Amino acid sequence: MADVGVTRVRTDVVSPEDRLGWWSSLLAEAVMPVAVSSGHADHFEGRATSLRLPHTEMSMFASSPLSAQRTPAHIRRADSESYFLGLVHGCPIGLEQRRNNTLLRAGDMALFDTWHPLTCEFQDQGRQSRLTLIRLPRATVPLPYDRADALLGTRLPTRTGTGALLGTYLSQLRANAPHCDDAELIRLGTVGFELVTAFLAARTDSLSALSADIRHQVLTTRVLAHIDHHLADPKLGPASIAAHHHISVRLLHLLFRRRPETVSATIRRRRLERTRADLADPRLRRRTVGEIALRWGFRHPADFSRAFRAAYGVPPSEYRHTALGTDPPHAW
């Protein structure tokens, strides 16, 4: 199995006067060496989560506002030759690299690298700055370097297409990764790398540089994301999915021949996973089993009950009783 895992740290482990220096060392190890300063040095606070994933690493930072600068001297001492794609969650962040200067607000993404000088300013708006970074070793990015470098220090679109999908992926992974096992992290890491590659390829007009295999994997990832976002629609199926992605149903089925499940089986399994989670959620105890099934696209209660029992070995009402520790359902 690939080397994967989750590491979480906080500045609470060191004394207040040493926290900024400790945070600077953390950034040097997790991202790159930079010169750090902050108006909150006397009461600096920060926490970070690092994910080791196939092909890449992801880091999530939340900290008091600060300034970071990477100089030619830093680059000469150590250069890992990596790109970083960052997604801003909190206060605005000013980014300058290769004479490009941009202000990134919550929901914005930008690309920067380790072999050009860099200035990063986390603005002070009375709350912590939050940022998610995904590392892309330069040697693994199958794109012309000159085209990728042209994007450095610019704001990248995140409202539509692959950008919106990638932003959702990074946000959800940030929240859910600590609860995933190694097998799930491996799968999510592969998906993330493919999404980032496709996103940058589209921004640099380099889609033709991607191999057919990667293009198919990216399309499959987009289809899976579409399925997750439309599970509640009872009309979700191969025909509607193919039409949304402007491909034939035949091509859709060919994409899924590489996977352990068909399109319909994937939809059914993910719907069942959502209903199982809702049945075990005490906040939804007032909703009936039928309402929960309908919520996730099951139109016929009998079909849902059979599918649930086949997947989990018990009827949905009995599973709910066990999960919530409530009185068993009465037999009528």
Backbone hydrogen bonds, N-H to C=O, Kabsch-Sander energy under -0.5 kcal/mol:
donor,donor_aa,acceptor,acceptor_aa,energy
4,V,2,A,-1.0
5,G,52,R,-1.3
7,T,50,S,-2.6
9,V,48,A,-2.5
11,T,46,G,-2.5
13,V,10,R,-1.2
14,V,11,T,-1.9
18,D,15,S,-1.6
19,R,15,S,-0.6
19,R,16,P,-0.9
22,W,18,D,-2.3
23,W,19,R,-2.8
24,S,20,L,-2.2
25,S,21,G,-1.9
26,L,22,W,-1.9
27,L,23,W,-2.5
28,A,24,S,-2.0
29,E,25,S,-1.6
30,A,26,L,-3.0
31,V,27,L,-2.7
32,M,27,L,-1.3
35,A,69,Q,-3.1
36,V,34,V,-0.6
37,S,67,S,-2.1
41,A,38,S,-1.0
43,H,40,H,-1.2
44,F,41,A,-0.7
47,R,62,A,-2.6
48,A,9,V,-2.4
49,T,60,M,-2.2
50,S,7,T,-3.2
51,L,58,M,-3.5
52,R,5,G,-2.5
53,L,51,L,-0.7
53,L,56,T,-1.9
56,T,53,L,-1.0
58,M,51,L,-2.3
59,S,133,L,-2.7
60,M,49,T,-2.8
61,F,131,L,-3.1
62,A,47,R,-2.2
63,S,129,S,-2.1
64,S,45,E,-2.3
67,S,37,S,-2.9
68,A,120,C,-3.0
69,Q,35,A,-1.9
70,R,118,L,-3.2
71,T,69,Q,-0.6
75,I,71,T,-1.9
76,R,72,P,-2.4
77,R,73,A,-1.7
78,A,74,H,-2.0
83,Y,136,L,-2.9
84,F,112,F,-3.1
85,L,134,I,-2.2
86,G,84,F,-0.5
86,G,110,A,-2.9
87,L,132,T,-2.6
88,V,108,D,-2.4
89,H,130,R,-2.4
90,G,130,R,-1.3
91,C,128,Q,-0.7
93,I,104,L,-2.6
94,G,121,E,-3.0
95,L,102,T,-2.8
96,E,119,T,-2.3
97,Q,100,N,-2.2
98,R,117,P,-0.5
100,N,97,Q,-1.9
102,T,95,L,-2.6
104,L,93,I,-3.2
104,L,102,T,-0.6
105,R,103,L,-0.5
107,G,88,V,-3.1
108,D,105,R,-2.7
109,M,156,L,-0.8
110,A,86,G,-1.7
111,L,151,L,-0.5
111,L,154,T,-0.6
112,F,84,F,-2.4
114,T,82,S,-1.3
118,L,70,R,-1.9
119,T,96,E,-2.0
120,C,68,A,-3.0
121,E,94,G,-2.8
122,F,66,L,-2.9
122,F,120,C,-0.5
123,Q,92,P,-2.1
123,Q,121,E,-0.8
125,Q,123,Q,-0.8
125,Q,127,R,-0.5
129,S,63,S,-3.0
131,L,61,F,-2.5
132,T,87,L,-2.5
133,L,59,S,-3.2
134,I,85,L,-2.0
135,R,57,E,-3.0
136,L,83,Y,-3.0
138,R,81,E,-2.6
140,T,137,P,-1.8
141,V,137,P,-0.6
141,V,138,R,-1.2
143,L,141,V,-1.9
148,A,144,P,-2.0
149,D,145,Y,-3.0
150,A,146,D,-1.0
151,L,148,A,-1.6
152,L,149,D,-1.3
153,G,111,L,-2.7
154,T,151,L,-1.7
156,L,109,M,-2.9
163,G,160,T,-0.9
164,A,160,T,-1.2
165,L,161,G,-1.8
166,L,162,T,-2.9
167,G,163,G,-2.4
168,T,164,A,-2.1
169,Y,165,L,-2.2
170,L,166,L,-2.7
171,S,167,G,-2.2
172,Q,168,T,-2.6
173,L,169,Y,-2.7
174,R,170,L,-2.1
175,A,171,S,-1.3
176,N,172,Q,-2.5
177,A,173,L,-2.6
179,H,176,N,-2.0
180,C,177,A,-2.2
185,L,181,D,-2.2
186,I,182,D,-2.4
187,R,183,A,-1.9
188,L,184,E,-2.8
189,G,185,L,-2.7
190,T,186,I,-1.9
191,V,187,R,-2.2
192,G,188,L,-2.6
193,F,189,G,-2.3
194,E,190,T,-2.1
195,L,191,V,-2.4
196,V,192,G,-2.6
197,T,193,F,-2.4
198,A,194,E,-2.4
199,F,195,L,-2.6
200,L,196,V,-2.6
201,A,197,T,-2.3
202,A,198,A,-2.2
203,R,199,F,-1.7
204,T,200,L,-1.4
205,D,202,A,-0.8
206,S,201,A,-3.1
209,A,206,S,-1.8
210,L,206,S,-0.5
210,L,207,L,-1.4
215,R,211,S,-2.3
216,H,212,A,-2.3
217,Q,213,D,-2.2
218,V,214,I,-2.8
219,L,215,R,-2.3
220,T,216,H,-2.4
221,T,217,Q,-2.3
222,R,218,V,-2.3
223,V,219,L,-2.2
224,L,220,T,-2.5
225,A,221,T,-2.2
226,H,222,R,-2.1
227,I,223,V,-2.5
228,D,224,L,-2.3
229,H,225,A,-1.9
230,H,226,H,-0.9
230,H,227,I,-0.9
231,L,228,D,-0.6
233,D,230,H,-1.5
236,L,233,D,-2.0
241,I,237,G,-2.4
242,A,238,P,-2.5
243,A,239,A,-2.2
244,H,240,S,-2.1
245,H,241,I,-1.7
246,H,243,A,-1.0
247,I,242,A,-2.4
252,L,248,S,-2.0
253,H,249,V,-2.4
254,L,250,R,-2.0
255,L,251,L,-2.3
256,F,252,L,-1.5
257,R,253,H,-0.6
257,R,254,L,-0.8
258,R,255,L,-1.0
259,R,256,F,-1.2
266,T,262,T,-2.0
267,I,263,V,-2.2
268,R,264,S,-2.4
269,R,265,A,-2.6
270,R,266,T,-2.4
271,R,267,I,-2.2
272,L,268,R,-2.4
273,E,269,R,-2.2
274,R,270,R,-1.8
275,T,271,R,-2.5
276,R,272,L,-2.6
277,A,273,E,-2.0
278,D,274,R,-2.2
279,L,275,T,-2.6
280,A,276,R,-1.3
281,D,278,D,-1.3
284,L,281,D,-1.9
285,R,282,P,-1.3
287,R,284,L,-1.7
292,I,288,T,-2.0
293,A,289,V,-2.4
294,L,290,G,-2.4
295,R,291,E,-2.1
296,W,292,I,-1.1
296,W,293,A,-0.7
297,G,294,L,-1.7
298,F,293,A,-2.4
299,R,297,G,-0.8
304,F,300,H,-2.2
305,S,301,P,-2.7
306,R,302,A,-2.2
307,A,303,D,-2.4
308,F,304,F,-2.9
309,R,305,S,-2.3
310,A,306,R,-2.3
311,A,307,A,-1.8
312,Y,308,F,-2.7
313,G,309,R,-2.3
319,Y,315,P,-2.3
320,R,316,P,-2.3
321,H,317,S,-2.0
322,T,318,E,-2.2
323,A,319,Y,-2.8
324,L,320,R,-2.6
325,G,321,H,-1.4
326,T,321,H,-1.2
332,W,330,H,-0.5
